[in-house]
Amino acid sequence: MANQQPATRPANPRFSSGPCAKPPTFDLTKLADAPLGRSHRAAVGKDKLKAAIEGTREVLGIPADYKIGIVPASDTGAMEMAMWSLLGARGVEMLAWESFGSGWVTDVVKQLKLDAVSKTAEYGEIVDLASVDFANDVVFTWNGTTSGVRVPNGDWIPADREGLTLCDATSAAFAQDLPWDKLDVTTFSWQKVLGGEAAHGMLILSPRAVERLESYTPAWPLPKIFRLTKGGKLIDGIFSGATINTPSMLAVEDYLFALDWARSVGGLEGLQARANANAQAVFDFCEANDWIANLAVDAATRSNTSVCLKFTDDRIKDGAAFAKAVAKRLEAETIALDIGAYRDAPAGLRIWCGGTVETSDVEAMLPWLAWAFEAEIAAQG
Ligand SMILES: Cc1ncc(COP(=O)(O)O)c(C=O)c1O
C-alpha cells in the first residue's frame, strides 16, 4: 500500500525540549513594555524583577517563607551556585538517571572533589529511591529531560530529613507537582515549560537551606556570581529583585508575559492538564503502534514534558541512523522540529509535551511520525 502523507499538519511544528515552544499567544509586540535602555536598579526595573519573583511564587504555589531569586546562567547557573554554596557540610548522595543528573555528579565528585555516594541508573530506568539516606544532602533531577524519566512524587523524601534536598526541576516546574515541604533547593530555567528565554535561572530556597547558607562556609573560593551571603548573612536583595549582576530586561518581560499566559490557562493546574493531555496523546500512539515505545520502563516514572521514545521494530538495521532519518524527514516537511534524542541518550525521539504545546499539534504530528517511520523502513531497502 502506498505510504500517503496525512492531510492535516500541525499549526506549530515546535516540539523542542529547550528552548521550548513559546506560549501560543506570543508575538514580539507583547514585549513592548520592557524597560529597555533603563537601569535594572531603577524602580521600573526592580518592579519588573519583583513581579517575576512574586508571579513565580503565586503560579507555582511556593510558600511565603521560601526565598526566590533570579540568578545568572539559566538552570545550570542556579544549580551550580547552590551546589558550590551548600555542599560539603555533611555527606552527599547524588542521584542520576540521565545526562544532566550525571553532569551534577561529575561536578560534585570531580570539581568539588567531595566523597559523595553516587547512585545511577541507565536511560529509561530510575535509581532505587527507597535506598536514599537522608542523613546526607541529596542532589537529584526531578524530571530527567534526556531520558523522559521523572520521580513519581515526593513520598520517598522524609519530612524530618537531616540533610538538604537539592532538586533540578527545570523540566518539571509548571508541569508537575513539586512538594515544596520536601524540597530545600529547587532550580529551573525560564526557557523550559513556560517557553521563556534562557538567560536566567530561578533559585528557590527553603528556610533550612537559608539556615545552612548562614551557618556554613565552604572550604573553596566562590566567584562573585555564586555568592549568596555576605558577612554570614543571606544577601536578601537577590531575593527581592536586586540581581547579582545585570539581567536582560527583555527576557524578564518575556517571562512576565509567560506567567500571564500561564494564569490565563488556569495556572499550575491548567498547565499540568495541558502537559498531561499532550503526553497522553503520545502514550496512546505508542500503545496503538508496536514499532515504537516509551523509553521510560515504569509507567509511574513517565515524563509528561520530555517524552522520550525508542523504535522497537526488528526490521531496523541501524538504530541510530534510522531515528536520525525519521527526525530529519519530519523536520524537512516542517512537521516536527528538534525531536531527535539528546546526543548522549539512546537512539530515538524526544517530543516536548509541556503546556505551551497545543494538543491539536501533537495529534496532528503523530500520523506524520507513522508516515516517516514507514518511509524510512521502505528506504532501508
Ligand atoms: C534537567 C536539566 N538540567 C539542566 C539543564 C540545563 O539548562 P540550562 O541550559 O537552562 O542551564 C537542562 C537543559 O535542558 C535540563 O534539561
The ligand as an ORCA input file, in Angstrom:
! r2SCAN-3c Opt
* xyz 0 1
  C      17.391     18.511     33.621
  C      18.169     19.642     33.052
  N      19.091     20.257     33.812
  C      19.809     21.292     33.350
  C      19.641     21.769     32.061
  C      20.468     22.922     31.584
  O      19.623     24.003     31.488
  P      20.132     25.447     31.023
  O      20.742     25.248     29.680
  O      18.866     26.232     31.007
  O      21.116     25.899     32.028
  C      18.699     21.176     31.234
  C      18.509     21.656     29.849
  O      17.918     21.039     29.005
  C      17.947     20.089     31.742
  O      17.033     19.505     30.975
*
